[in-house]
Amino acid sequence: MKIKSVRARVFEWKGKTVPPQGNFCSNAMDLVYSKTESMSTFRFHSWTVVEIETDDGIVGLGNVALAPHIAKAIIDQYLTPLVLGQDPWDYEYLWQRMYRGTHAWGRKGVAMAAISAIDIAIWDILGKSVNKPVFKLLGGRTKEKIPCYYSKLYRTDIKAMQDEAQTYLDQGFTMFKSRFGYGPAHGTKGVAENLKAVEALREVIGYDNDLMLECYMGWNLEYAKRMLPKLEKFQPRWVEEPVIADDIDGYAELNQLTSIPISGGEHEFSLYGFKQLLDKKAVSVVQYDTNRVGGITAAHKINALCEAYSVPVVPHAGQMHNYHLTMSTLASPMSEYFPMFDVEVGNELFYYIFDGEPVAENGFLQLDDNKPGLGLTMKTEFLKDFNIVE
């Protein structure tokens, strides 16, 4: 079996969208002077889909959400020549060719995300070629089903947040993640708003359910050091990405500061990046995304590394490429979960492009032992809502 072709297409959404509410989540741009609220215009309404076909007709699906047009260019110009004509079962060799062949200008960010898309498609091929789901190739079933947390509690009107939490509590979820809407630029009023929102959610879900809190890199070290002690009484399971991803020493300081675990890694890349985080005890929960970190080949190694450090892995964003890794390792106790909903920020596009995602029931996800590969197919229902760039 040899790789015959690689096709990368950008799916640009042109359908209905719901404008995100301002301050629905803090973010790194909050600290940069601007006349507009940065998150009210935050969008990534396109996605790159990679289809790799072998000479015996198997097609593997991969994807990348970061900078889709740039990712496509990297795949077309640099990565495709490195994998064409090769045996997909030599996945480690192919990964190293891509990683080392782009090392002078790649290593992190969109180049690694492009490598991830190719690698995910290769693993989809491998599963399909032996009629097994990908998780069976990675270690098999380590859980009867995957516990998952409801993750769309964006910072909105307090009552609306409470109603949303109650809706999913009634559906059987026992874990929830909310976003902070405010950071250093919003002063003491923002501090009060952040605390008010957390308290309001605890009023609904109580203290016998888990609450995770996300900053999305919207704070700095000084602000986080002021906020964390104020949050301790609410007993969050973790506080996510309090500072920008490059401030590893800041993560390490915060992770030792209070009883609240610090999580991160959504914007970290490759085995080497996570070794640095773990060596410095910078995070208590690792949150890579398989379609960023280097694909399944890299993520599988990171799982083993985290197991050795006794640090749990909870991949970012749900989605099938992450679920297979979660199912196949004891290092990963749960998954993030978003239900399908109207296109807002951009994460939602995955569910408009691909078919086959499991739907959570009573706070759990299930993978099918009889679906080969990733278990995804291309969805045709919404094709009219996309402009597709070949």
C-alpha positions as CSV (number, residue, x, y, z in Angstrom):
1,M,0.0,0.0,0.0
2,K,1.4,3.4,-1.1
3,I,0.2,7.0,-0.8
4,K,-1.1,7.9,-4.3
5,S,-2.4,11.5,-3.7
6,V,-2.9,14.2,-1.1
7,R,-5.7,16.7,-1.5
8,A,-6.1,19.7,0.8
9,R,-9.2,21.9,0.5
10,V,-10.2,24.9,2.5
11,F,-13.9,25.0,3.6
12,E,-14.9,28.6,4.0
13,W,-18.3,29.1,5.8
14,K,-20.7,31.4,4.1
15,G,-23.9,30.2,5.9
16,K,-25.7,31.6,8.9
17,T,-23.7,32.8,11.8
18,V,-24.4,34.0,15.4
19,P,-22.3,36.9,16.4
20,P,-20.3,36.1,19.6
21,Q,-21.2,38.3,22.5
22,G,-18.5,40.8,23.6
23,N,-16.5,39.5,26.6
24,F,-17.7,35.9,26.1
25,C,-14.1,34.9,26.9
26,S,-11.0,36.7,27.8
27,N,-8.1,36.3,25.4
28,A,-4.5,37.3,24.7
29,M,-5.5,40.4,22.7
30,D,-7.2,42.0,25.7
31,L,-3.9,43.4,26.9
32,V,-3.3,45.2,23.5
33,Y,-4.8,48.6,23.2
34,S,-7.8,48.6,20.9
35,K,-10.9,50.7,20.3
36,T,-13.1,47.6,20.0
37,E,-13.7,44.6,22.3
38,S,-11.5,41.9,20.7
39,M,-13.6,38.8,21.3
40,S,-16.7,40.4,19.7
41,T,-14.9,40.1,16.4
42,F,-13.0,36.8,17.0
43,R,-13.7,34.3,14.2
44,F,-12.1,31.4,12.3
45,H,-14.8,30.5,9.9
46,S,-12.8,28.2,7.7
47,W,-11.2,24.7,8.0
48,T,-8.8,22.7,6.0
49,V,-9.7,19.2,5.1
50,V,-7.1,16.7,3.9
51,E,-7.9,13.6,2.0
52,I,-5.1,11.1,1.4
53,E,-5.7,8.3,-1.1
54,T,-3.7,5.1,-1.3
55,D,-3.1,3.1,-4.5
56,D,-5.6,0.5,-3.3
57,G,-8.4,3.1,-3.0
58,I,-8.4,3.8,0.8
59,V,-9.1,7.4,1.6
60,G,-8.0,8.9,5.0
61,L,-9.4,12.1,6.4
62,G,-7.4,14.7,8.3
63,N,-8.1,18.3,9.3
64,V,-6.6,21.5,10.5
65,A,-8.3,24.6,11.9
66,L,-5.4,26.9,12.5
67,A,-4.7,29.4,9.7
68,P,-6.4,27.1,7.1
69,H,-5.2,28.8,3.9
70,I,-1.6,28.9,5.2
71,A,-1.9,25.3,6.3
72,K,-3.1,24.3,2.8
73,A,-0.1,26.0,1.2
74,I,2.3,24.2,3.5
75,I,0.6,20.9,2.8
76,D,0.6,21.4,-1.0
77,Q,4.1,22.8,-1.3
78,Y,6.1,21.2,1.4
79,L,4.5,18.1,3.0
80,T,2.9,16.3,0.1
81,P,6.2,15.7,-1.7
82,L,7.5,14.1,1.5
83,V,4.7,11.5,1.8
84,L,3.8,10.7,-1.8
85,G,4.7,7.2,-2.9
86,Q,5.4,6.2,0.7
87,D,3.9,3.4,2.8
88,P,1.5,4.9,5.3
89,W,2.5,2.1,7.8
90,D,5.8,3.8,8.0
91,Y,4.1,6.6,9.9
92,E,6.9,7.4,12.3
93,Y,9.3,7.7,9.4
94,L,6.9,10.0,7.5
95,W,6.3,12.1,10.6
96,Q,10.0,12.6,11.1
97,R,10.4,13.5,7.4
98,M,7.7,16.2,7.7
99,Y,8.9,17.5,11.1
100,R,12.6,17.6,10.2
101,G,12.0,18.7,6.6
102,T,10.2,21.9,7.9
103,H,12.2,22.3,11.0
104,A,14.0,25.5,10.0
105,W,10.8,27.4,9.8
106,G,8.2,25.1,11.4
107,R,8.4,23.3,14.7
108,K,5.3,25.1,16.2
109,G,2.1,26.8,15.2
110,V,0.6,26.4,11.7
111,A,3.4,24.2,10.3
112,M,2.9,21.6,13.0
113,A,-0.9,21.9,12.6
114,A,-0.4,21.1,8.9
115,I,1.7,18.0,9.8
116,S,-1.1,17.0,12.2
117,A,-3.6,17.0,9.4
118,I,-1.5,14.7,7.2
119,D,-0.7,12.4,10.2
120,I,-4.4,12.1,11.2
121,A,-5.3,11.1,7.7
122,I,-2.6,8.5,7.7
123,W,-3.9,6.9,10.9
124,D,-7.4,6.9,9.4
125,I,-6.0,4.9,6.5
126,L,-4.3,2.5,8.8
127,G,-7.5,1.8,10.7
128,K,-9.4,1.3,7.5
129,S,-6.8,-0.9,6.0
130,V,-7.2,-3.5,8.8
131,N,-10.9,-2.7,9.5
132,K,-10.2,-1.5,13.0
133,P,-11.0,1.8,14.8
134,V,-7.9,4.0,15.4
135,F,-8.1,3.5,19.2
136,K,-7.7,-0.2,18.7
137,L,-4.3,0.5,17.0
138,L,-3.2,2.8,19.9
139,G,-3.8,0.5,22.8
140,G,-7.5,-0.4,22.6
141,R,-10.4,0.3,24.9
142,T,-9.3,1.4,28.4
143,K,-12.8,2.7,29.4
144,E,-16.3,1.3,29.0
145,K,-17.2,4.8,27.8
146,I,-15.6,8.3,28.0
147,P,-16.7,10.8,30.6
148,C,-17.0,14.2,29.1
149,Y,-17.6,17.8,30.3
150,Y,-19.9,20.3,28.8
151,S,-17.7,23.1,27.5
152,K,-19.9,25.8,25.9
153,L,-20.6,27.9,28.9
154,Y,-19.3,31.1,27.4
155,R,-19.5,34.2,29.5
156,T,-22.8,35.8,28.7
157,D,-25.7,37.2,30.7
158,I,-25.6,35.6,34.2
159,K,-29.1,34.3,34.1
160,A,-28.6,32.8,30.6
161,M,-25.5,31.0,31.8
162,Q,-27.3,29.6,34.8
163,D,-30.2,28.4,32.5
164,E,-27.7,26.8,30.1
165,A,-25.9,25.0,33.0
166,Q,-29.2,23.8,34.3
167,T,-30.2,22.4,30.9
168,Y,-27.1,20.3,30.6
169,L,-27.2,19.3,34.3
170,D,-30.7,17.9,33.6
171,Q,-29.2,16.0,30.7
172,G,-26.9,14.1,33.0
173,F,-23.6,16.1,32.8
174,T,-21.6,16.3,36.0
175,M,-18.7,18.4,34.7
176,F,-18.9,21.9,33.2
177,K,-16.4,24.5,31.9
178,S,-17.0,28.2,31.8
179,R,-15.0,31.1,30.4
180,F,-13.9,34.3,32.2
181,G,-15.1,37.3,30.4
182,Y,-12.7,39.8,31.9
183,G,-9.0,40.4,32.5
184,P,-6.5,43.0,33.6
185,A,-7.7,45.6,31.2
186,H,-11.1,45.6,32.9
187,G,-9.9,46.6,36.3
188,T,-11.6,45.9,39.6
189,K,-15.1,45.8,38.0
190,G,-13.9,42.9,35.8
191,V,-12.6,41.1,38.9
192,A,-16.1,41.4,40.4
193,E,-17.8,40.3,37.2
194,N,-15.5,37.2,37.0
195,L,-16.3,36.2,40.6
196,K,-20.0,36.9,40.2
197,A,-20.2,34.5,37.2
198,V,-18.4,31.7,39.0
199,E,-20.5,32.0,42.1
200,A,-23.7,32.0,39.9
201,L,-22.7,28.7,38.3
202,R,-21.9,27.1,41.6
203,E,-25.4,28.1,42.7
204,V,-26.8,25.9,39.9
205,I,-24.4,22.9,39.7
206,G,-23.5,22.8,43.4
207,Y,-20.2,21.5,44.8
208,D,-20.8,17.8,44.0
209,N,-20.2,18.5,40.3
210,D,-17.0,19.7,38.7
211,L,-16.5,23.3,37.4
212,M,-13.5,24.1,35.2
213,L,-12.6,27.8,34.4
214,E,-10.8,29.1,31.3
215,C,-8.9,32.3,30.7
216,Y,-7.8,31.6,27.1
217,M,-4.5,33.4,27.8
218,G,-6.3,36.6,28.6
219,W,-4.6,37.3,32.0
220,N,-1.0,38.1,32.9
221,L,1.0,36.8,35.8
222,E,0.3,39.6,38.2
223,Y,-3.5,39.5,37.6
224,A,-3.6,35.7,37.8
225,K,-1.7,35.9,41.2
226,R,-4.4,38.2,42.5
227,M,-7.3,36.1,41.1
228,L,-6.4,32.6,42.0
229,P,-6.7,33.0,45.8
230,K,-10.1,34.6,45.3
231,L,-11.2,31.6,43.3
232,E,-10.1,29.0,45.8
233,K,-13.4,29.0,47.7
234,F,-15.3,27.9,44.5
235,Q,-13.1,24.8,44.2
236,P,-12.5,24.7,40.5
237,R,-11.1,21.5,39.1
238,W,-8.6,23.6,37.1
239,V,-8.0,27.1,35.8
240,E,-7.0,27.0,32.1
241,E,-4.4,29.0,30.2
242,P,-4.2,31.9,32.6
243,V,-1.2,33.5,30.7
244,I,0.2,33.4,27.2
245,A,1.5,30.0,26.1
246,D,5.2,31.2,25.9
247,D,5.3,32.2,29.6
248,I,6.2,28.7,30.9
249,D,7.8,30.1,34.0
250,G,4.6,32.0,34.7
251,Y,2.6,28.8,34.5
252,A,5.1,27.0,36.8
253,E,4.8,29.8,39.4
254,L,1.0,29.8,39.3
255,N,0.8,26.0,39.5
256,Q,2.6,26.1,42.8
257,L,0.8,29.2,44.1
258,T,-2.6,27.8,45.3
259,S,-4.5,24.6,45.6
260,I,-6.1,25.2,42.1
261,P,-4.5,23.1,39.4
262,I,-3.3,25.0,36.3
263,S,-4.0,23.5,32.9
264,G,-2.7,24.3,29.5
265,G,-1.1,23.0,26.3
266,E,-3.7,23.8,23.8
267,H,-1.1,26.1,22.2
268,E,1.9,23.9,22.7
269,F,3.4,21.6,20.1
270,S,5.3,18.3,19.8
271,L,6.8,16.0,22.4
272,Y,9.6,18.4,23.1
273,G,7.2,21.2,24.0
274,F,5.3,19.1,26.5
275,K,8.5,17.7,28.0
276,Q,9.4,21.3,28.9
277,L,6.0,21.9,30.5
278,L,6.3,18.7,32.5
279,D,9.9,19.2,33.6
280,K,9.1,22.6,35.0
281,K,5.9,21.4,36.6
282,A,4.1,24.1,34.7
283,V,0.8,22.4,34.3
284,S,-1.3,19.9,36.4
285,V,-3.5,19.0,33.4
286,V,-2.2,18.7,29.8
287,Q,-4.6,19.9,27.0
288,Y,-3.0,19.3,23.6
289,D,-5.2,19.2,20.5
290,T,-4.3,16.3,18.1
291,N,-4.9,18.4,15.0
292,R,-2.3,20.9,16.3
293,V,0.2,19.1,18.4
294,G,1.7,17.0,15.6
295,G,-1.1,14.5,14.9
296,I,-1.8,11.1,16.4
297,T,1.8,10.0,16.2
298,A,2.9,12.9,18.4
299,A,-0.1,12.8,20.7
300,H,0.4,9.1,21.5
301,K,3.9,9.8,22.7
302,I,2.8,12.7,24.8
303,N,0.2,10.5,26.5
304,A,3.0,8.1,27.5
305,L,5.1,11.0,28.8
306,C,2.2,12.4,30.8
307,E,1.5,8.9,32.2
308,A,5.1,8.7,33.5
309,Y,4.7,12.2,35.1
310,S,1.2,11.3,36.6
311,V,-0.3,14.3,34.8
312,P,-3.7,13.7,33.3
313,V,-4.4,14.5,29.6
314,V,-7.7,16.1,28.6
315,P,-7.4,17.0,24.9
316,H,-8.8,20.3,23.7
317,A,-12.1,20.7,21.8
318,G,-13.4,17.1,21.7
319,Q,-13.6,15.8,18.1
320,M,-12.9,12.3,16.9
321,H,-9.1,12.6,16.5
322,N,-9.0,13.4,20.2
323,Y,-11.6,10.9,21.4
324,H,-9.6,7.9,20.0
325,L,-6.5,9.0,22.0
326,T,-8.6,9.5,25.1
327,M,-10.2,6.0,24.8
328,S,-6.9,4.3,24.4
329,T,-4.9,5.6,27.4
330,L,-5.3,5.6,31.2
331,A,-3.5,9.0,31.1
332,S,-6.7,10.6,29.8
333,P,-9.6,10.5,32.3
334,M,-12.2,12.5,30.3
335,S,-12.9,14.5,27.1
336,E,-14.1,18.0,26.4
337,Y,-17.5,18.1,24.6
338,F,-19.4,20.6,22.5
339,P,-22.8,19.8,21.2
340,M,-23.6,20.8,17.6
341,F,-24.9,24.3,17.6
342,D,-25.1,27.4,15.3
343,V,-21.8,28.7,13.8
344,E,-20.4,31.3,16.2
345,V,-16.7,31.4,16.8
346,G,-15.6,28.7,14.4
347,N,-15.1,25.5,16.4
348,E,-18.6,24.5,15.3
349,L,-17.5,24.0,11.7
350,F,-16.1,20.6,12.5
351,Y,-19.7,19.3,12.9
352,Y,-20.8,20.8,9.7
353,I,-18.0,19.3,7.7
354,F,-17.7,15.8,9.2
355,D,-20.3,13.1,10.0
356,G,-19.8,10.4,12.6
357,E,-19.2,12.3,15.8
358,P,-20.7,10.6,18.9
359,V,-23.4,12.5,20.8
360,A,-23.0,12.6,24.5
361,E,-25.6,10.7,26.6
362,N,-25.8,11.3,30.4
363,G,-22.4,13.0,30.3
364,F,-20.6,10.1,28.5
365,L,-19.4,9.4,24.9
366,Q,-19.1,6.1,23.2
367,L,-16.8,4.9,20.3
368,D,-17.9,2.1,18.1
369,D,-15.6,-1.0,18.0
370,N,-16.9,-1.8,14.5
371,K,-16.2,1.6,12.8
372,P,-12.8,1.4,11.0
373,G,-10.4,4.3,11.1
374,L,-11.6,7.5,12.7
375,G,-15.2,6.7,12.0
376,L,-15.7,10.0,10.1
377,T,-17.1,10.7,6.6
378,M,-17.6,13.9,4.8
379,K,-21.0,15.5,5.4
380,T,-22.9,16.6,2.3
381,E,-25.9,18.2,4.0
382,F,-24.2,21.6,4.4
383,L,-22.0,21.8,1.3
384,K,-24.1,24.6,-0.1
385,D,-23.0,26.7,2.9
386,F,-19.3,26.5,2.1
387,N,-17.1,28.1,-0.4
388,I,-14.5,25.3,-1.1
389,V,-11.0,26.4,-2.1
390,E,-9.1,23.6,-4.0
